[in-house]
Amino acid sequence: MSDESTVIAEIGKPGIAAMVAAFYRLVRHDDLIGPMYPDDDWEGSEERLREFLWFRIAQDPTYVLKRGHPRLRMRHMPFRIDAAARDRWLVLMAQAMDETGVSGSSREWLDNFFFQIADFMRNQPESP
Ligand code: HEM
């Protein structure tokens, strides 16, 4: 079973940074979720996701020192996140992982991890 230590060993901090950079290059131009992000702070968004992931994966305290407890569901409440937005986020992240060569056990762990969080962020009732 892969876990966080697999990701630390196989991908490491530079791999996570490359993946997150690739993700935001894609998000910027995305018609569905791109407009949700503040257009004047792409570097800030990239930094927050990168530091959150390294906190969650490797217990690096940088994110929490800057932002406090993640409270991600609450922090996503201002945005309309339905199944389509969730799926788009996941597709773009999968593309970013493909581009930066995230594969094998780390990829399995991250795919599952991202799905769990993205699904938890949904805050819109689905239409029938
Ligand atoms: C489900 C689809 C998602 C959408 C549409 C979405 C959208 C956004 C937006 C618009 C922001 C505000 C911009 C910013 O401060 O960076 C944000 C912040 C953030 N998102 Fe997401 N997000 C999604 C899923 C996720 C997932 C799966 C994760 C983690 C694996 C995540 C982690 C974060 C983090 C760490 C922040 C910054 C929180 C802060 O410190 O203020 N998001 N997201």
Residues whose N, C-alpha, C, O or C-beta is under 5 A from the ligand:
A	BS01	HEM	I33 M36 Y37 S45 R48 L49 F52 R67 R75 F79 I81 A85 R86 W89 F114 I117 A118 M121
